[in-house]
């Protein structure tokens, strides 16, 4: 088992494996957004894609979409300017997926730690928003985040879904994860 984290773009030959991992665990349009394919292509093009590799197999992925451009799902559902004084210093953590064989144990923490290290070293981003549900919201709170809004309603094409808006500071995530290892 040789584990590593990389950042790739949509032109990478590995990106199709990212899409497949997302489909397998999240479905093709999890929030039932209108015009999803076009919106998702724009998000993918403007985001950082962090992948968790076991040798050459992608076993995890996280998409980091900078805020302030109106592209992210969270910006469609919530007025982020109410919570982030400078939205361009923040990003939306989304499409976090970890293959079920790697859940539990230290894999998720290691992946998030390596993601935080890369983001701190290679971007100006300092704050994290996450519009999430259930266990993922609890995970982010466990990493030092706080719920800014509960019960955010999103009326998609077919059904309404409820989310929590979670706020985290990248430095705190880094310190919390490194302290737990």
SETORKE-982876 format. One record per residue (C-alpha): x, y, z; residue in one letter. Coordinates in steps of 0.1 Angstrom, whole numbers. Layout:
# residues N
R       u       v       w   r
R       X       Y       Z   A
...
***
This chain:
# residues 181
R       u       v       w   r
R       0       0       0   X
R      16      32     -12   X
R      -6      62      -4   X
R      -2      97     -17   X
R     -21     129     -25   X
R     -19     148     -58   X
R     -36     177     -73   X
R     -49     172    -109   X
R     -68     192    -135   X
R     -97     182    -156   X
R     -73     175    -186   X
R     -55     148    -166   X
R     -59     113    -177   X
R     -69     105    -141   X
R     -99     129    -141   X
R    -123     103    -156   X
R    -115      81    -125   X
R    -125     111    -103   X
R    -158     114    -121   X
R    -164      77    -118   X
R    -157      77     -80   X
R    -181     106     -76   X
R    -208      88     -96   X
R    -204      56     -76   X
R    -209      73     -42   X
R    -228     105     -49   X
R    -248      98     -80   X
R    -249     120    -111   X
R    -267     150     -97   X
R    -269     147     -59   X
R    -287     180     -53   X
R    -310     176     -83   X
R    -297     210     -97   X
R    -312     224    -129   X
R    -287     226    -158   X
R    -264     204    -138   X
R    -240     192    -165   X
R    -231     228    -176   X
R    -228     240    -140   X
R    -207     210    -130   X
R    -183     215    -159   X
R    -178     251    -149   X
R    -171     241    -113   X
R    -147     214    -123   X
R    -128     238    -146   X
R    -125     265    -119   X
R    -116     241     -90   X
R     -87     223     -75   X
R     -90     185     -76   X
R     -72     167     -48   X
R     -69     129     -52   X
R     -60     103     -27   X
R     -40      75     -44   X
R     -32      39     -34   X
R      -3      32     -58   X
R     -20      42     -91   X
R     -57      38     -80   X
R     -77      68     -70   X
R     -95      59     -38   X
R    -105      94     -27   X
R    -112     129     -41   X
R    -120     164     -29   X
R    -130     193     -50   X
R    -120     228     -38   X
R    -140     256     -55   X
R    -129     291     -47   X
R    -158     314     -36   X
R    -167     348     -49   X
R    -175     338     -84   X
R    -210     325     -80   X
R    -201     290     -94   X
R    -202     268     -63   X
R    -233     251     -51   X
R    -231     268     -17   X
R    -232     302     -34   X
R    -264     292     -52   X
R    -280     281     -20   X
R    -268     307       5   X
R    -256     343       5   X
R    -221     335      15   X
R    -212     372      19   X
R    -232     371      51   X
R    -207     347      66   X
R    -174     354      47   X
R    -163     391      48   X
R    -140     384      19   X
R    -154     354       0   X
R    -124     353     -24   X
R    -103     342       7   X
R    -126     312      11   X
R    -134     280      -8   X
R    -162     255      -9   X
R    -151     220       0   X
R    -173     197     -20   X
R    -174     163     -37   X
R    -154     147      -8   X
R    -155     110     -16   X
R    -135      81      -1   X
R    -138      46     -13   X
R    -155      24      13   X
R    -124       2      16   X
R    -105      32      30   X
R    -132      45      54   X
R    -125      44      91   X
R     -90      44     105   X
R     -67      72      96   X
R     -72      74      58   X
R     -97     103      58   X
R     -76     123      83   X
R     -45     117      63   X
R     -62     128      31   X
R     -76     159      47   X
R     -42     167      63   X
R     -24     164      30   X
R     -51     185      13   X
R     -47     212      40   X
R      -9     212      37   X
R     -12     216      -1   X
R     -38     244       1   X
R     -18     263      27   X
R      14     261       6   X
R      -1     268     -28   X
R     -31     291     -25   X
R     -41     322      -7   X
R     -73     305       6   X
R     -79     306      44   X
R    -115     298      51   X
R    -137     268      42   X
R    -174     266      36   X
R    -191     233      33   X
R    -228     228      25   X
R    -233     192      37   X
R    -256     167      53   X
R    -255     145      84   X
R    -222     127      90   X
R    -202     150      68   X
R    -213     180      89   X
R    -204     161     120   X
R    -170     153     106   X
R    -163     190      98   X
R    -174     201     133   X
R    -151     174     147   X
R    -123     191     127   X
R    -129     224     144   X
R    -157     237     122   X
R    -189     253     133   X
R    -224     251     119   X
R    -235     286     107   X
R    -269     275      94   X
R    -289     244      99   X
R    -317     233      78   X
R    -307     251      46   X
R    -334     241      21   X
R    -325     234     -15   X
R    -354     228     -39   X
R    -339     208     -68   X
R    -356     195     -99   X
R    -374     167     -81   X
R    -373     171     -44   X
R    -362     194     -16   X
R    -331     185       4   X
R    -318     199      37   X
R    -282     209      44   X
R    -260     225      70   X
R    -236     253      62   X
R    -203     246      80   X
R    -175     272      84   X
R    -139     261      90   X
R    -106     279      90   X
R     -79     261      71   X
R     -53     266      98   X
R     -76     251     124   X
R     -83     221     102   X
R     -45     216      98   X
R     -38     219     135   X
R     -67     197     145   X
R     -58     169     121   X
R     -21     170     128   X
R     -28     170     166   X
R     -49     139     162   X
R     -22     119     144   X
***
